[in-house]
Amino acid sequence: MTSLDRTGAADTLKGGPRRGRGRQPFKGVPLPLLLPALLGLAFLILPLVALLVRAPWSTLPEQLTSAEVWQALRLSLVCATAATALSLLIGVPLAWLLARTEFPGRGLVRALVTLPLVLPPVVGGVALLMALGRNGIVGQWLDSWFGVTLPFTTAGVIVAETFVAMPFLVISVEGTLRAADPRYEEAATTLGASRFTAFRRVTLPLIAPGIAAGAVLAWARALGEFGATITFAGNFPGRTQTMPLAVYLALQSDPAAAIALSLVLLAVSIAVLAGLRDRWMTAS
């Protein structure tokens, strides 16, 4: 056996050759696949490059410290954080219900939970108005019994952002729960712990990375929400005008401010991707 054969045999015994060693760029990639792939890459990157090229770097600090921009930024951060907290409060139990229990129509419930992922955000805003508006099927009772009106308020922004962002959290947590071994929970219950105690003391620590990843995704989605927010909560500076709405408004009168706000949202998106990179690499 030659030295090359021995090396190949050793790699086979160790589970195969190490990936990436000796790999040549684009080696063996058919040209009909390589060209469309590079075109797709350029299509996705070019708008981001254009945003950076056209950014008003000389006046960027002034743009970002203006009262209107800071007002929209502060409101966006507060509402996105509140929407994420609300999503955690009700989304984690919902994910546990979908992953750990059997009940009739569970597939339909899962489909309805994930529906906001594909539903046009404006349609989601109209649906929220029909449900929670002053004349909505639930909103009319909130108004008459408790004097609570959600549309066109800061609370309405939080509700709209929660509606579109919570499915990201539910999907992430449900997937983590399905990957976690349920025998740990069963062992805890056989030792006398209640189901809730087993969930709190055993399950939550096991799925904490999935909850964190889902929370980050939900927060980023809430921060960038536009359609449902403007439909359900309106566009009132200082009260419901979040950063995406401020970008849309500024684009009509002050493109430099719109680009500055877009750069902030771009930086947040990059930070989210960087924060989740290790989790994705581990999952792959």
N, C-alpha and C positions, 0 to 999 in steps of 0.2 A: 504494500500500500504506500502510495506516495504521500509526501507531506501535505499536499493539497487535499488528498482524500482523507487523511487523518484529521485535518482541520475541519472539513465538512462533516465528518462523522462526529467529531466532538461538538460541533454546533448543533447537530441533530439531537445528540444525547442531552444537551443543555436546553432543549426546547426550541431549536431553530436558530438561524443566524440573527445577530442583533440587527434590529431595524435601523435603517439610516446609515449604516457603515458602508462606505464605498458607493453610496447612491449618487448618481449623476443627475443634474437638473434636466427634467423633461425627457430622460432617456426612455425610449420605447413608447412615447406618447404619440398617437397618430396625429398627423397634421390636421385632418378634419375636426379633431376634438380640441387640439391645442389652440387654434385660431379663434373659435367661438368662446373658449374659456378665457383667453386673454381679452377678448372684446367685452365679455361680461364683467371681468375685473375692472377694465377701464370705465365701463358704464357706471359701476358703483362708486368708484373712487373719484372720478372726474368732478362731480358736483361738490364733493367735500374739498377737493383741492381748489376749486373755484371760489368757495366760501372763504378759504384761508387767504387766497391771493387778493380778493377784493375787500378783505377786512380793513377797516380804518384803524390800523395799528397806532398811528400817531395820536388819535383822539379816543382810543379805546378806554383808557382809564376815566376820562371825562364822561364817556357814554355810559359806562357801567356804574358810575357814582351819581348819576342824575337821579332826581327824586322819583320820577316816573318808573325808571328801570328798577331802582332799589325797591320800590313799593311792590311792583309785580314779582320781583325775585323773592322778597320776603313772604308774600302771600302764597306763592307757588311752593316754597319749602314747607311752610306751615301746613298747607292743605294736603300736600303729598305725604307728609309724615303722619298727619291725622288719618288719612285714608289708609295708609299702610297699617297703622295700629288697629283700625277698625277691621281691616281685612284679616289681620292675625287673630283678633278676638273671635270672629265668626267663621273664618276660613279654615283654620286648623281643625276645629271640631268637624266641619263639613268634610274635609279631606279624610279624617279618621273614619267617619261614617261610610264614605264611599269605599275605603280600602279594607276595612275590617269587619263590615257587617253585610249580611245578605238580606235583601228585602225586595218585594215585587217592584218592578219598574226601575231598578237601580241604573240600568243602561240609559233609560230615558232621563233620569235625574242627572246623570253625568253629562249627557248631551246638552241639557238645559244650562248646567253650570258653565260649560265651556262655550256656550252660544255667544256671549259678549266678545269672544276672541275674533269671531268672523262677522259679527253684526256691525253694520256701519255705525260709527259713533253717533251720528246725527239721529239715526233711528233709535238708538239707545236713549238719547236725550228726550225724544218725543215720547218713548215708552215711560220714562221716568215722570214726565209731565202728566201723562194719563193716569199714572199710579199715585204719585205723591204731590201733584199740583193741588192748588186750592180747590179745584173741582174734581180731583182725581178720586179713584175708588177708595183709596186709603187717606189721601191728603185732606179730603173734606172732613173726615173725622178728626184728624190731627188738628185741623184749624178750629173746628167747633168745640171739641172737648178740651184741648190743651192750649189753643191759641198759637200753635206751631205752624209756621209757613216756611217751607224749604226753598221753593224756586226763587231765583234772583237774590240769594243770600250766600254768605260764605259757607254756611252749613250745606247749602245746595251744591257748592263746588266739591266739598268733601264727599257727599253722597254720589255725585256723578263720577268722580275719580275712583271711588271704591267699586262702583258697578263695573267699570271697565278694567280695573287692575286686579281685583280679587281672583279671577280665574287663573292668572299666572301663579299666584301663591298656591291655590288649591291643587293645580296640576303638579307643581313641584313637590309639595308635601305628600300628595297621594302616591306619586312615584317612589318617593323615599320610603314611605310606609310599606309599600308592596315589596320593596327590596329588603326591608328589615325582617329579621327572623321573628315570627310571632311567638315562638316557644319561650322567649324571655318573659313576655307578658303572661303566658300560661303558667310558667314556673312561679311567678310572683303571686298569681291568684291562688295557686295550690298551697302557697305558704301563708295564706290568710289575708292577703291584700285585696282590697276592692278593685273593681275594674278602673275606677277613676284614679285610685292611688297607683296602680300599675302603670296607667298612662302617664301620670305626673312624674313618678320616680324612675320609671324604666324606659317607657317609649319616648318621652320628650328628649332625654339626653341622647338617645340613639338617632333621632331624626333631626337633631339641632342643625346640622349642616344644610339639610334640605329646607328647613324653615328659613334659615338665614338667606339662602339663595333665592327662595321664593319671595321673601320680603324685599330683597334688593330689586328683583325684577318688577314687583308690584309698585315699589316706590318710583322706579324709573318710568314705568308706564303711566303712573298717576301724574308725575311731573310733566310729561309730554302730552297729556290729554287736551284735546281741543273741541271736537265736535259735540260730545255729550255735555261738556261744560258750557259752551256758548248757547246751546239749545235749552238747557235746563236752568242754568244759573245766570245767563246773560253776560254782559261785558261792561261792568261798572268799575272804573278805576278805584283801587283801594278796597274794594269789597269782593268783586268776583273776577277781576281782570288778572289772570295768571300769565305766566311768561309766554306760552304759545299764543294766547290772545293778544298780548302786547306786541309780539312779533308781527302778527297779521295786521294789526292797526298801524304799527310804525312803518310797515312796508309801503303804505299808501302815502305817507307824508314825510317820513324820515328814514330812508333806506339804511343809513349808517347805523342808526339805533337798532333796526331790525337785524342787521348783520351781527352787531355786538351781542344781542340777546341770543341769536342763533349759535354763536360761538360758545356761550355759556351752556346751552343745552347740549351742544356737541361734546364739550368737555365732560359733562356729566355722563353722557352715554359711553364715552371712552373709559371713564373711571369705573362704570358698572361692568363693562366687558373685562377690564383688567382685574377687577375684584372677583369675577366668576371664572376666570381662566383656569385657575388651579382645579376647581371643581369639575369643569368640563374635561380637562385633561385627564383627571382621575377616572371620570366616568367612561372615557373612551379607552 
